[in-house]
Amino acid sequence: MHRLVFSALLLAALGARACSSGDAKAKEATPAAAVAVSIAPVAAIERPIARFIRATGSLTAEEQADVAAEVAGRVVAAPIERGSPVADGAVLVRISPTEAEASLKEAQANAAQQEARLGMSGGGTFEVNKVPEVQNAKAASDLATSEFKRIESLLSQKVVSQSEYDQRKTQMDAARQQYEAAKNGAAQQFEMLQAARARVDLARKAFADTTVRAPFNGSVGQRLVNVGDYVTKGTKVAVVVRTNPLRVQLTVPEQFVSAVATGTPVNFEVDAYPGRTFQGTVRYVSPALQADQRALTIEAAVPNAKGELKPGFFATAQIEQPNKGSGVLVPATAVQVSSGTSRVYVVSGDHVEERIVTTGQTVGDLVEITKGVKTGERVATKNVTQLADGTKVS
């Protein structure tokens, strides 16, 4: 019984082995089917290829001002909110004007008093001989001079004594000195008037400063005070930013410094608007490299009329280089990328050779090959994912 079972198993094993060997020979006899591919010749493009510098950076406001109070006082109005647009000179905050207004009126009254003393009521110009005190002193001097001349003529005729002559001469000299003193006093009073007018200007400015205004057209980034708050001189009350245009600040590697200059166009993208490209123009180039990064900082002006872009956005930019040249290009469909490695399949006779390549610029639906393929070689562009090194193709 055991011998029969063993014999049956042995026959079954031998039969299975024979079948397996036959299948293998049948497979070896059947040739592998060739993969159908399209091929494209690699050619050096005679037309220029645009070269780009890739850089990253951030968007910043064209201008940003921390607006502060110029006078101390209680906030009585704050008509702006965060994000609201403001025009140049628009009211941001109002401070109680009571004290400033009183100081202005006092300064104006003192100046008016000085003007009245100098005979300048109504804002006339200063003329020393029109000052009342000077006019009186001048009249007395003229009278004394006239009397002296009369006595002088009488003395020659022996009509008056020498003592009377000397007395009249002394009176004339004294009157002249009083006249000069009156003019000097008037000049001093005019200087005092100038000081009083300066105090009026300061008081007027202090009164005007009770209204805090926007320094330029822009938007309110922050409002830092509320109605009822007491502020002192220098207290920051609001932040105003100008967002049209914006600035994009970029860092360019040292080896590309010579390719960047004022007026160079810049294209960039931001994560907030995938697939969209924004344009700017280089307006500022730093005069020195950043020592820690060996890189150059540049700034480009970016139009932002719709306010879509915001300060702080991260930007990925491309800056076109002025130097252009030809390059070896292949269709993008010929390049297969796996785990960061790019490869193409070069057609050689009835099979393909796998080539690891280095890619460069993208030009439309073509990709530049900087290393790995020579001009004149043919690359597969169809069914590339089905190929391997040595695969037969048709």
Contacts in CASP RR format, 6 or more apart in sequence:
PFRMAT RR
TARGET T0000
AUTHOR 0000-0000-0000
METHOD contacts of the structure
MODEL  1
MHRLVFSALLLAALGARACSSGDAKAKEATPAAAVAVSIAPVAAIERPIA
RFIRATGSLTAEEQADVAAEVAGRVVAAPIERGSPVADGAVLVRISPTEA
EASLKEAQANAAQQEARLGMSGGGTFEVNKVPEVQNAKAASDLATSEFKR
IESLLSQKVVSQSEYDQRKTQMDAARQQYEAAKNGAAQQFEMLQAARARV
DLARKAFADTTVRAPFNGSVGQRLVNVGDYVTKGTKVAVVVRTNPLRVQL
TVPEQFVSAVATGTPVNFEVDAYPGRTFQGTVRYVSPALQADQRALTIEA
AVPNAKGELKPGFFATAQIEQPNKGSGVLVPATAVQVSSGTSRVYVVSGD
HVEERIVTTGQTVGDLVEITKGVKTGERVATKNVTQLADGTKVS
32 392 0 8 1.000
34 350 0 8 1.000
34 392 0 8 1.000
34 393 0 8 1.000
34 394 0 8 1.000
35 383 0 8 1.000
35 386 0 8 1.000
35 387 0 8 1.000
35 391 0 8 1.000
35 392 0 8 1.000
35 393 0 8 1.000
35 394 0 8 1.000
36 382 0 8 1.000
36 383 0 8 1.000
36 393 0 8 1.000
36 394 0 8 1.000
37 345 0 8 1.000
37 347 0 8 1.000
37 352 0 8 1.000
37 380 0 8 1.000
37 381 0 8 1.000
37 382 0 8 1.000
37 383 0 8 1.000
37 384 0 8 1.000
37 387 0 8 1.000
37 393 0 8 1.000
37 394 0 8 1.000
38 380 0 8 1.000
38 381 0 8 1.000
38 382 0 8 1.000
39 347 0 8 1.000
39 378 0 8 1.000
39 379 0 8 1.000
39 380 0 8 1.000
39 381 0 8 1.000
40 330 0 8 1.000
40 331 0 8 1.000
40 334 0 8 1.000
40 378 0 8 1.000
40 379 0 8 1.000
40 381 0 8 1.000
41 376 0 8 1.000
41 377 0 8 1.000
41 378 0 8 1.000
42 328 0 8 1.000
42 329 0 8 1.000
42 330 0 8 1.000
42 369 0 8 1.000
42 373 0 8 1.000
42 374 0 8 1.000
42 375 0 8 1.000
42 376 0 8 1.000
42 377 0 8 1.000
42 378 0 8 1.000
42 379 0 8 1.000
43 328 0 8 1.000
43 329 0 8 1.000
43 375 0 8 1.000
43 376 0 8 1.000
44 326 0 8 1.000
44 327 0 8 1.000
44 328 0 8 1.000
44 375 0 8 1.000
45 326 0 8 1.000
45 327 0 8 1.000
45 328 0 8 1.000
45 329 0 8 1.000
45 363 0 8 1.000
45 366 0 8 1.000
46 326 0 8 1.000
47 326 0 8 1.000
48 324 0 8 1.000
48 325 0 8 1.000
48 326 0 8 1.000
49 324 0 8 1.000
49 325 0 8 1.000
49 326 0 8 1.000
49 327 0 8 1.000
49 329 0 8 1.000
49 361 0 8 1.000
49 363 0 8 1.000
49 368 0 8 1.000
50 320 0 8 1.000
50 321 0 8 1.000
50 324 0 8 1.000
50 361 0 8 1.000
50 363 0 8 1.000
51 320 0 8 1.000
51 321 0 8 1.000
51 323 0 8 1.000
51 324 0 8 1.000
51 325 0 8 1.000
51 361 0 8 1.000
52 318 0 8 1.000
52 319 0 8 1.000
52 320 0 8 1.000
52 321 0 8 1.000
52 361 0 8 1.000
53 252 0 8 1.000
53 253 0 8 1.000
53 256 0 8 1.000
53 259 0 8 1.000
53 260 0 8 1.000
53 318 0 8 1.000
53 319 0 8 1.000
53 320 0 8 1.000
53 321 0 8 1.000
54 316 0 8 1.000
54 317 0 8 1.000
54 318 0 8 1.000
55 250 0 8 1.000
55 251 0 8 1.000
55 252 0 8 1.000
55 253 0 8 1.000
55 316 0 8 1.000
55 317 0 8 1.000
55 318 0 8 1.000
55 319 0 8 1.000
56 250 0 8 1.000
56 251 0 8 1.000
56 314 0 8 1.000
56 315 0 8 1.000
56 316 0 8 1.000
56 317 0 8 1.000
57 248 0 8 1.000
57 249 0 8 1.000
57 250 0 8 1.000
57 251 0 8 1.000
57 314 0 8 1.000
57 315 0 8 1.000
57 316 0 8 1.000
57 317 0 8 1.000
58 248 0 8 1.000
58 249 0 8 1.000
58 312 0 8 1.000
58 313 0 8 1.000
58 314 0 8 1.000
58 315 0 8 1.000
59 246 0 8 1.000
59 247 0 8 1.000
59 248 0 8 1.000
59 249 0 8 1.000
59 270 0 8 1.000
59 302 0 8 1.000
59 309 0 8 1.000
59 310 0 8 1.000
59 311 0 8 1.000
59 312 0 8 1.000
59 313 0 8 1.000
59 315 0 8 1.000
60 246 0 8 1.000
60 247 0 8 1.000
60 248 0 8 1.000
60 249 0 8 1.000
60 311 0 8 1.000
60 312 0 8 1.000
61 241 0 8 1.000
61 242 0 8 1.000
61 243 0 8 1.000
61 246 0 8 1.000
61 247 0 8 1.000
61 311 0 8 1.000
62 242 0 8 1.000
62 243 0 8 1.000
62 244 0 8 1.000
62 245 0 8 1.000
62 246 0 8 1.000
62 247 0 8 1.000
62 301 0 8 1.000
63 216 0 8 1.000
63 241 0 8 1.000
63 242 0 8 1.000
64 239 0 8 1.000
64 240 0 8 1.000
64 241 0 8 1.000
64 242 0 8 1.000
64 311 0 8 1.000
65 215 0 8 1.000
65 216 0 8 1.000
65 239 0 8 1.000
65 240 0 8 1.000
65 241 0 8 1.000
66 236 0 8 1.000
66 239 0 8 1.000
67 92 0 8 1.000
67 212 0 8 1.000
67 214 0 8 1.000
67 215 0 8 1.000
67 236 0 8 1.000
67 237 0 8 1.000
67 238 0 8 1.000
67 239 0 8 1.000
67 240 0 8 1.000
68 233 0 8 1.000
68 234 0 8 1.000
68 235 0 8 1.000
68 236 0 8 1.000
68 237 0 8 1.000
69 93 0 8 1.000
69 95 0 8 1.000
69 209 0 8 1.000
69 212 0 8 1.000
69 231 0 8 1.000
69 232 0 8 1.000
69 233 0 8 1.000
69 234 0 8 1.000
69 235 0 8 1.000
69 237 0 8 1.000
70 205 0 8 1.000
70 206 0 8 1.000
70 209 0 8 1.000
70 212 0 8 1.000
70 233 0 8 1.000
70 234 0 8 1.000
71 95 0 8 1.000
71 100 0 8 1.000
71 206 0 8 1.000
71 209 0 8 1.000
71 210 0 8 1.000
71 233 0 8 1.000
72 95 0 8 1.000
72 230 0 8 1.000
72 231 0 8 1.000
72 232 0 8 1.000
72 233 0 8 1.000
73 95 0 8 1.000
73 96 0 8 1.000
73 99 0 8 1.000
73 210 0 8 1.000
73 230 0 8 1.000
73 231 0 8 1.000
73 232 0 8 1.000
74 95 0 8 1.000
74 96 0 8 1.000
74 228 0 8 1.000
74 229 0 8 1.000
74 230 0 8 1.000
74 231 0 8 1.000
75 93 0 8 1.000
75 94 0 8 1.000
75 95 0 8 1.000
75 96 0 8 1.000
75 225 0 8 1.000
75 226 0 8 1.000
75 227 0 8 1.000
75 228 0 8 1.000
75 229 0 8 1.000
75 230 0 8 1.000
75 231 0 8 1.000
75 237 0 8 1.000
76 94 0 8 1.000
76 95 0 8 1.000
76 96 0 8 1.000
76 227 0 8 1.000
76 228 0 8 1.000
77 91 0 8 1.000
77 93 0 8 1.000
77 94 0 8 1.000
77 227 0 8 1.000
78 92 0 8 1.000
78 93 0 8 1.000
78 94 0 8 1.000
78 223 0 8 1.000
78 225 0 8 1.000
78 226 0 8 1.000
78 227 0 8 1.000
78 237 0 8 1.000
79 91 0 8 1.000
79 92 0 8 1.000
80 86 0 8 1.000
80 90 0 8 1.000
80 91 0 8 1.000
80 92 0 8 1.000
80 93 0 8 1.000
80 220 0 8 1.000
80 223 0 8 1.000
80 238 0 8 1.000
81 220 0 8 1.000
81 223 0 8 1.000
82 220 0 8 1.000
82 221 0 8 1.000
82 222 0 8 1.000
82 223 0 8 1.000
83 219 0 8 1.000
83 220 0 8 1.000
83 221 0 8 1.000
84 219 0 8 1.000
84 220 0 8 1.000
85 218 0 8 1.000
85 219 0 8 1.000
85 220 0 8 1.000
86 92 0 8 1.000
86 214 0 8 1.000
86 217 0 8 1.000
86 218 0 8 1.000
86 219 0 8 1.000
86 220 0 8 1.000
86 240 0 8 1.000
87 214 0 8 1.000
87 217 0 8 1.000
87 218 0 8 1.000
88 214 0 8 1.000
88 215 0 8 1.000
88 216 0 8 1.000
88 217 0 8 1.000
89 213 0 8 1.000
89 214 0 8 1.000
89 215 0 8 1.000
90 213 0 8 1.000
90 214 0 8 1.000
91 211 0 8 1.000
91 212 0 8 1.000
91 213 0 8 1.000
92 212 0 8 1.000
92 213 0 8 1.000
92 214 0 8 1.000
92 220 0 8 1.000
92 223 0 8 1.000
92 237 0 8 1.000
92 238 0 8 1.000
92 240 0 8 1.000
93 211 0 8 1.000
93 212 0 8 1.000
93 225 0 8 1.000
93 237 0 8 1.000
93 238 0 8 1.000
94 210 0 8 1.000
94 211 0 8 1.000
94 212 0 8 1.000
95 209 0 8 1.000
95 210 0 8 1.000
95 211 0 8 1.000
95 212 0 8 1.000
95 231 0 8 1.000
96 210 0 8 1.000
97 207 0 8 1.000
97 210 0 8 1.000
100 203 0 8 1.000
100 206 0 8 1.000
100 207 0 8 1.000
100 209 0 8 1.000
100 210 0 8 1.000
101 207 0 8 1.000
103 203 0 8 1.000
103 206 0 8 1.000
103 207 0 8 1.000
104 200 0 8 1.000
104 203 0 8 1.000
104 204 0 8 1.000
104 206 0 8 1.000
104 207 0 8 1.000
106 203 0 8 1.000
107 196 0 8 1.000
107 199 0 8 1.000
107 200 0 8 1.000
107 202 0 8 1.000
107 203 0 8 1.000
108 200 0 8 1.000
108 203 0 8 1.000
110 196 0 8 1.000
110 199 0 8 1.000
111 193 0 8 1.000
111 196 0 8 1.000
111 197 0 8 1.000
111 199 0 8 1.000
111 200 0 8 1.000
112 121 0 8 1.000
114 189 0 8 1.000
114 192 0 8 1.000
114 193 0 8 1.000
114 196 0 8 1.000
115 121 0 8 1.000
115 122 0 8 1.000
115 123 0 8 1.000
115 124 0 8 1.000
115 193 0 8 1.000
117 131 0 8 1.000
117 189 0 8 1.000
118 126 0 8 1.000
118 131 0 8 1.000
118 186 0 8 1.000
118 189 0 8 1.000
118 190 0 8 1.000
118 193 0 8 1.000
119 130 0 8 1.000
119 131 0 8 1.000
119 132 0 8 1.000
120 126 0 8 1.000
120 193 0 8 1.000
126 190 0 8 1.000
126 193 0 8 1.000
128 134 0 8 1.000
128 183 0 8 1.000
128 186 0 8 1.000
128 187 0 8 1.000
128 190 0 8 1.000
129 135 0 8 1.000
129 138 0 8 1.000
129 183 0 8 1.000
131 182 0 8 1.000
131 186 0 8 1.000
131 189 0 8 1.000
133 182 0 8 1.000
133 185 0 8 1.000
133 186 0 8 1.000
134 179 0 8 1.000
134 182 0 8 1.000
134 183 0 8 1.000
134 186 0 8 1.000
136 182 0 8 1.000
137 175 0 8 1.000
137 178 0 8 1.000
137 179 0 8 1.000
137 181 0 8 1.000
137 182 0 8 1.000
137 183 0 8 1.000
138 179 0 8 1.000
138 182 0 8 1.000
140 175 0 8 1.000
140 178 0 8 1.000
140 179 0 8 1.000
141 172 0 8 1.000
141 175 0 8 1.000
141 176 0 8 1.000
141 178 0 8 1.000
141 179 0 8 1.000
143 175 0 8 1.000
144 168 0 8 1.000
144 171 0 8 1.000
144 172 0 8 1.000
144 174 0 8 1.000
144 175 0 8 1.000
144 176 0 8 1.000
145 172 0 8 1.000
145 175 0 8 1.000
145 176 0 8 1.000
147 168 0 8 1.000
147 171 0 8 1.000
147 172 0 8 1.000
148 168 0 8 1.000
148 169 0 8 1.000
148 171 0 8 1.000
148 172 0 8 1.000
151 160 0 8 1.000
151 164 0 8 1.000
151 165 0 8 1.000
151 168 0 8 1.000
152 165 0 8 1.000
152 168 0 8 1.000
154 160 0 8 1.000
155 162 0 8 1.000
155 165 0 8 1.000
212 237 0 8 1.000
212 238 0 8 1.000
214 240 0 8 1.000
215 240 0 8 1.000
216 240 0 8 1.000
216 242 0 8 1.000
217 242 0 8 1.000
218 240 0 8 1.000
218 241 0 8 1.000
218 242 0 8 1.000
218 243 0 8 1.000
218 244 0 8 1.000
219 240 0 8 1.000
219 241 0 8 1.000
219 242 0 8 1.000
219 243 0 8 1.000
220 238 0 8 1.000
220 239 0 8 1.000
220 240 0 8 1.000
221 238 0 8 1.000
221 239 0 8 1.000
221 240 0 8 1.000
221 241 0 8 1.000
222 238 0 8 1.000
222 239 0 8 1.000
223 237 0 8 1.000
223 238 0 8 1.000
224 236 0 8 1.000
224 237 0 8 1.000
224 238 0 8 1.000
224 239 0 8 1.000
225 231 0 8 1.000
225 235 0 8 1.000
225 237 0 8 1.000
225 238 0 8 1.000
231 237 0 8 1.000
241 311 0 8 1.000
243 304 0 8 1.000
243 307 0 8 1.000
243 309 0 8 1.000
243 310 0 8 1.000
243 311 0 8 1.000
244 303 0 8 1.000
244 304 0 8 1.000
244 305 0 8 1.000
244 307 0 8 1.000
245 301 0 8 1.000
245 302 0 8 1.000
245 303 0 8 1.000
245 304 0 8 1.000
246 301 0 8 1.000
246 302 0 8 1.000
246 304 0 8 1.000
246 309 0 8 1.000
246 311 0 8 1.000
247 283 0 8 1.000
247 299 0 8 1.000
247 300 0 8 1.000
247 301 0 8 1.000
247 302 0 8 1.000
248 266 0 8 1.000
248 268 0 8 1.000
248 280 0 8 1.000
248 299 0 8 1.000
248 300 0 8 1.000
248 302 0 8 1.000
248 315 0 8 1.000
248 317 0 8 1.000
249 297 0 8 1.000
249 298 0 8 1.000
249 299 0 8 1.000
250 266 0 8 1.000
250 297 0 8 1.000
250 298 0 8 1.000
250 299 0 8 1.000
250 300 0 8 1.000
250 315 0 8 1.000
250 317 0 8 1.000
250 319 0 8 1.000
251 290 0 8 1.000
251 293 0 8 1.000
251 295 0 8 1.000
251 296 0 8 1.000
251 297 0 8 1.000
252 260 0 8 1.000
252 295 0 8 1.000
252 296 0 8 1.000
252 297 0 8 1.000
252 298 0 8 1.000
252 319 0 8 1.000
253 294 0 8 1.000
253 295 0 8 1.000
253 296 0 8 1.000
254 289 0 8 1.000
254 294 0 8 1.000
254 295 0 8 1.000
254 296 0 8 1.000
256 319 0 8 1.000
256 321 0 8 1.000
257 289 0 8 1.000
257 296 0 8 1.000
259 319 0 8 1.000
259 321 0 8 1.000
259 322 0 8 1.000
259 323 0 8 1.000
260 282 0 8 1.000
260 285 0 8 1.000
260 296 0 8 1.000
260 298 0 8 1.000
260 319 0 8 1.000
261 282 0 8 1.000
261 285 0 8 1.000
262 282 0 8 1.000
262 283 0 8 1.000
262 284 0 8 1.000
262 285 0 8 1.000
263 281 0 8 1.000
263 282 0 8 1.000
263 283 0 8 1.000
264 281 0 8 1.000
264 282 0 8 1.000
264 319 0 8 1.000
264 320 0 8 1.000
265 279 0 8 1.000
265 280 0 8 1.000
265 281 0 8 1.000
265 282 0 8 1.000
265 319 0 8 1.000
265 320 0 8 1.000
266 279 0 8 1.000
266 280 0 8 1.000
266 281 0 8 1.000
266 282 0 8 1.000
266 300 0 8 1.000
266 317 0 8 1.000
266 318 0 8 1.000
266 319 0 8 1.000
267 277 0 8 1.000
267 278 0 8 1.000
267 279 0 8 1.000
267 280 0 8 1.000
267 317 0 8 1.000
267 318 0 8 1.000
267 319 0 8 1.000
267 320 0 8 1.000
268 277 0 8 1.000
268 278 0 8 1.000
268 280 0 8 1.000
268 315 0 8 1.000
268 316 0 8 1.000
268 317 0 8 1.000
268 318 0 8 1.000
269 275 0 8 1.000
269 276 0 8 1.000
269 277 0 8 1.000
269 278 0 8 1.000
269 315 0 8 1.000
269 316 0 8 1.000
269 317 0 8 1.000
270 276 0 8 1.000
270 278 0 8 1.000
270 309 0 8 1.000
270 313 0 8 1.000
270 314 0 8 1.000
270 315 0 8 1.000
270 316 0 8 1.000
271 313 0 8 1.000
271 314 0 8 1.000
272 310 0 8 1.000
272 313 0 8 1.000
273 308 0 8 1.000
278 302 0 8 1.000
278 309 0 8 1.000
279 302 0 8 1.000
279 303 0 8 1.000
280 300 0 8 1.000
280 301 0 8 1.000
280 302 0 8 1.000
280 303 0 8 1.000
281 300 0 8 1.000
281 301 0 8 1.000
282 298 0 8 1.000
282 299 0 8 1.000
282 300 0 8 1.000
282 319 0 8 1.000
283 299 0 8 1.000
283 300 0 8 1.000
283 301 0 8 1.000
284 298 0 8 1.000
284 299 0 8 1.000
285 296 0 8 1.000
285 298 0 8 1.000
286 296 0 8 1.000
286 297 0 8 1.000
286 298 0 8 1.000
289 295 0 8 1.000
289 296 0 8 1.000
290 296 0 8 1.000
290 297 0 8 1.000
300 317 0 8 1.000
302 309 0 8 1.000
327 368 0 8 1.000
328 368 0 8 1.000
328 369 0 8 1.000
328 370 0 8 1.000
328 373 0 8 1.000
328 374 0 8 1.000
328 375 0 8 1.000
329 363 0 8 1.000
329 366 0 8 1.000
329 367 0 8 1.000
329 368 0 8 1.000
329 369 0 8 1.000
330 344 0 8 1.000
330 366 0 8 1.000
330 367 0 8 1.000
330 369 0 8 1.000
330 373 0 8 1.000
330 379 0 8 1.000
330 381 0 8 1.000
331 365 0 8 1.000
331 366 0 8 1.000
331 367 0 8 1.000
331 379 0 8 1.000
331 381 0 8 1.000
332 362 0 8 1.000
332 365 0 8 1.000
332 366 0 8 1.000
332 367 0 8 1.000
333 381 0 8 1.000
333 382 0 8 1.000
333 384 0 8 1.000
334 344 0 8 1.000
334 345 0 8 1.000
334 367 0 8 1.000
334 379 0 8 1.000
334 380 0 8 1.000
334 381 0 8 1.000
334 384 0 8 1.000
335 342 0 8 1.000
335 343 0 8 1.000
335 344 0 8 1.000
335 357 0 8 1.000
335 359 0 8 1.000
335 367 0 8 1.000
336 342 0 8 1.000
336 343 0 8 1.000
336 344 0 8 1.000
336 345 0 8 1.000
336 384 0 8 1.000
336 385 0 8 1.000
337 343 0 8 1.000
341 356 0 8 1.000
342 356 0 8 1.000
342 357 0 8 1.000
342 358 0 8 1.000
342 359 0 8 1.000
343 354 0 8 1.000
343 355 0 8 1.000
343 356 0 8 1.000
343 357 0 8 1.000
344 354 0 8 1.000
344 355 0 8 1.000
344 357 0 8 1.000
344 369 0 8 1.000
344 373 0 8 1.000
344 379 0 8 1.000
344 380 0 8 1.000
345 352 0 8 1.000
345 353 0 8 1.000
345 354 0 8 1.000
345 355 0 8 1.000
345 379 0 8 1.000
345 380 0 8 1.000
345 384 0 8 1.000
345 387 0 8 1.000
345 389 0 8 1.000
345 391 0 8 1.000
346 352 0 8 1.000
346 353 0 8 1.000
346 355 0 8 1.000
346 373 0 8 1.000
346 377 0 8 1.000
346 378 0 8 1.000
346 379 0 8 1.000
346 380 0 8 1.000
347 378 0 8 1.000
347 379 0 8 1.000
347 380 0 8 1.000
347 393 0 8 1.000
350 392 0 8 1.000
350 393 0 8 1.000
350 394 0 8 1.000
351 390 0 8 1.000
351 391 0 8 1.000
351 392 0 8 1.000
351 393 0 8 1.000
352 380 0 8 1.000
352 387 0 8 1.000
352 389 0 8 1.000
352 390 0 8 1.000
352 391 0 8 1.000
352 393 0 8 1.000
353 389 0 8 1.000
353 390 0 8 1.000
354 387 0 8 1.000
354 388 0 8 1.000
354 389 0 8 1.000
354 390 0 8 1.000
355 372 0 8 1.000
355 373 0 8 1.000
356 372 0 8 1.000
357 369 0 8 1.000
357 371 0 8 1.000
357 372 0 8 1.000
357 373 0 8 1.000
358 369 0 8 1.000
358 370 0 8 1.000
358 371 0 8 1.000
358 372 0 8 1.000
359 367 0 8 1.000
359 368 0 8 1.000
359 369 0 8 1.000
359 370 0 8 1.000
360 367 0 8 1.000
360 368 0 8 1.000
360 369 0 8 1.000
360 370 0 8 1.000
361 368 0 8 1.000
362 368 0 8 1.000
373 379 0 8 1.000
380 387 0 8 1.000
380 393 0 8 1.000
387 393 0 8 1.000
END
